[in-house]
Amino acid sequence: MADPGPWTQADVFLITYPDQVLSPGQPPLQVLSEFCHVHMKQSIGGLHLLPFFPSSSDDGFAVMDHRLVDPKLGSWQDIHNLVDDFQLMVDLVLNHASAQGAWFQAFGQGSSPYESFFLVPDLDADWSKVVRPRASPLFTPFESHAGSLQVWTTFGPDQVDFDYRRPEVLLEMLDVLLDYVAHGAKAIRLDAVAYVTKQAGTTCIHLPQTHALVKLFRLVLRAAAPWVRLITETNVPHADNVAYFGEGDEANLVYQFALPPLVLHTLTTGDAGPLSKWAAVLEPPAGEATFFNFLASHDGIGLNGAHGFLSADQTRLLVERAEHCGAVSYRSDPQAGLRPYELNVNLLDFLADSPPESPLPKEAVPRFLTAHAILLALAGVPAVYFHSLVGSRGDAAGVQRTGLLRSINRQKLERAGLEADLARHGNLRQTIFDGLGRLLRARRALPALHPMAQQDVLRDLPANVFGLERTSIDRKQRLLCLHEVAGRGATFNVARSGRSGRDALNGGTLPLAEMSLGPYQARWIEVVP
């Protein structure tokens, strides 16, 4: 029952939709496989492939059949072809299923074994404390063979929650989990796992039953597929989030939901203080467990993770900036009513403080690349969103077309046009793709950036510099990762770490006693013994 083998610094994931890249007359999964093989094999080690199942809404997360590849996207063989080149992370959408799927239709008809699959709440019980990430009604009426029922819908009326009090639900989802493993998944992402169990009179989030469920999934994988890692997706305050490591018996990976808002604050205010404070209190999890670091994804940028590290005023400034270049989603809070939950923005637009249709200021690209240098320097396994890697702007037309705020960051791209942009010197996409590629390739060559290598936050730096010292597991390499975050440059002394260092990004030797950073410059410096 061994855990998976050790990570390496080459373990970087790309977050992507299965139909992210399109080409006429070709299944999207084949197009994605070809595109990634040609353009990303030297920089990316894994793919988080967002749901590729038949679905009715939410861009794949209202799953109609958890075991099928949507034939409009391709086939299981296309998934297997991706596995040949990349570690594959697959979503187990375990909280809910589509209201239009076969399971829920069978539930409505009272057909075995699905007649008790979905949660019909006791309407007389106390659900006033329920915490959830939406402002839509918690219960949705539904006509069934037994008459009108209210069913639990955490994420909206088209996504109906399972009832995990029923053994048949648990057994079915365990079977689905192992099905994904059989198709080559090396990591299983437990989508929205914090909400899966409910109990009257509680918040219905992070319940002990939920943690017990994660432990069970971990035990099953240890017994049946010890090479597969489990990752929890819980967009909640930091302490609640890292609790999903358990005592080394729950998740192998936990999303760093505090990181995106902290990096946004850092690079839009020029103040590295809150980010440094947060990084300084991170405790390495036990065993082969580690953090899953990201800045952007298919969802918006959640605010919950930075609670306690950003003040109310600092969070308000992020919200105001998001409203200028995108939008903000809200959630229901039992005590405070509606509260800002998520910034629905494109990362590049936000860092530039620029609506999608507006020109980018000259500092936008250096600021964007420095944000990713911070991401790649931190302990843990990093993930880069497809639209970040190829320098996309926000899709305002998509928001107008769908009426969904998250569409700002979910545009599908034509392969021919995308590849033409990536090949055109000086094009925005080419500039960002090459800049991020340089960082990704440099990371692969630096043992000190191993996900589990020692990390120390550098103290006594200027307020506009975020700095880390990373030390390789064998203690043979020390790396200073320095990032100017205000756009005004900095000169300072880090000679306590040594006399000189090798610039791992640009080459050459640098004196540590008079270290110089230009505006929004990142330097990764290998200390010379």
Residue, then its C-alpha position, 0 to 999 in steps of 0.5 A: m500500500a505504498d504511496p505514489g513515487p516522488w515528485t520532480q520539478a518537472d511535474v507541472f500541470l496544464i489546466t485545460y478543457p477537452d475542447q480548448v483547441l478546435s480544428p474543423g472536422q477533427p474531434p477536439l480531444q485529438v486536436l488537443s493531443e496533437f497541439c500539446h504534443v507539439h507545443m508543450k511536451q518540453s515544458i508541461g508534465g501533466l494535464h488536468l483535463l476538465p470534464f469530458f463527459p456528456s453534460s447539460s451545463d456548467d461547461g461540463f460539470a453538470v455530468m449526465d453520464h460519469r462513465l462516458v466520453d462525450p462523443k462530440l469530444g472524442s473517445w476513450q482512445d483519445i484519452h489514452n493517447l493523451v496518457d502516452d505523453f502526459q500525467l492525466m488528472v481527471d475530475l471525479v464530480l462526486n457532489h452532484a449529477s445533471a438533472q437531465g442525466a439518466w441517473f436523475q431521470a431514473f430517480g424521478q421514476g423510482s427505478s432501482p437502484y437510483e430511487s434514493f441516489f439524490l438528496v431530498p431534504d427534510l423541509d422541517a429541519d434547520w438548514s439556516k446555517v448552510v454555507r455554499p458558494r452560490a446565491s441560487p435557491l438551495f432546494t429545487p422543486f421536481e416532479s417525480h413518480a411520488g409527486s412534487l419533491q424538493v431536491w438539494t441543489t448546491f450549485g444550481p437547479d441543473q446540478v442535483d446533489f447525491d445522498y451519501r447516506r445511501p451505500e449504493v451512492l458511495l459504491e457507485m462513485l468508488d466504481v467510477l473512481l476506479d474506472y478512471v484509474a483503469h483509463g490511465a488517470k494518475a491523479i483524481r480531483l475531488d470536485a467540490v468535495a467540501y459540500v458532499t455530506k449534509q447534516a441539519g443544524t450545521t454549515c454542511i461544509h467540512l463535516p467529519q463525514t466528508h473527511a471520512l469519505v476522503k480517507l476512504f477514497r485514499l485507502v481504496l487508491r492505496a489498495a487498488a492503484p497506489w500510483v494514483r494521487l488524490i487532490t481535493e478542490t476546496n475553495v475555502p479559508h486556508a486553515d480549512n483547506v489544508a485540513y484536507f491533508g488530514e494526518g497524512d491519510e487524506a489528500n496527496l495534493v491540496y489546492q492553494f486557494a490563498l495564492p491567487p488573491l495574494v499574488l494579485h494583491t502583491l502585484t497590483t499594490g507593490d506590497a509583498g508583505p501579505l504574500s510573504k507572511w502567508a508563505a512564512v507560515l506554510e507547514p510542509p505536509a507529511g509524507e509525499a503530500t504537497f500543495f497544488n499551486f495555481l493562479a488562474s483556472h476555468d473558474g474565477i479567482g476565489l477570495n475565501g482562501a486569503h481570508g485572514f491574510l488580506s484585510a477587508d480593505q485589501t479585499r475590497l480593492l481587489v473587488e473594485r479592480a475586478e469590477h473594472c476589468g470583469a465582474v464579481s460573483y457573490r455567495s449566500d452567507p447565513q450571517a452576512g447575506l451576500r458576500p463577494y466570492e469570486l473575481n470573474v476576470n481574465l488574469l492578464d486583464f486584471l493585472a493590467d487593470s484593463p477591460p478585455e477590449s482595451p489596449l494593454p499598458k506596457e507593464a502588463v506582460p512583465r507583471f504577468l510573467t513575474a506572477h508566474a515566476i512566483l508561482l513556479a518558485l513556490a514549494g509544491v506542484p504548480a499548474v498553469y491555465f491554458h489561457s494564461l500559457v497562451g496569453s489570452r485576454g478576457d472573452a467579453a463576447g462569451v459572457q454576453r452570449t452565455g449570460l455566465l460570468r465565468s465565461i470571461n475565461r473559458q473561450k475555445l480557440e481555433r488551432a490554426g489562428l492560435e498557432a499563427d499567433l504563437a509563431r508571429h514574433g512580437n505577438l502578445r501570445q508569442t511573447i507570453f508563451d515564450g516567456l512562460g516557456r523559458l520559466l518552465r524549462a528553467r524550473r525543470a533544470l533546478p533541483a532546488l525547485h523540487p516540489m518538496a525541497q526546503q522553502d524559506v521566506l527571505r526576510d529584510l528585503p525591500a517591501n517591493v520584493f518577494g523572495l524565497e530561498r529554496t534548498s534541494i533535497d540533497r542540500k547541494q543546491r541553494l536558490l534565491c528566487l527574487h521578484e520585484v513586484a512594484g515596477r520601480g526596481a530595487t537594489f539590496n544586499v543578500a550576501r548573507s546567503g553567499r558572495s555570488g550567484r549564477d543567474a539561472l534564468n539569464g546566465g552570468t554571475l551576480p554579486l549578492a552584496e549588491m543585488s539589482l532587480g529591474p521593474y517587475q524582474a524575476r531572478w532565480i540565483e543559484v548560490v555559488p558555494 
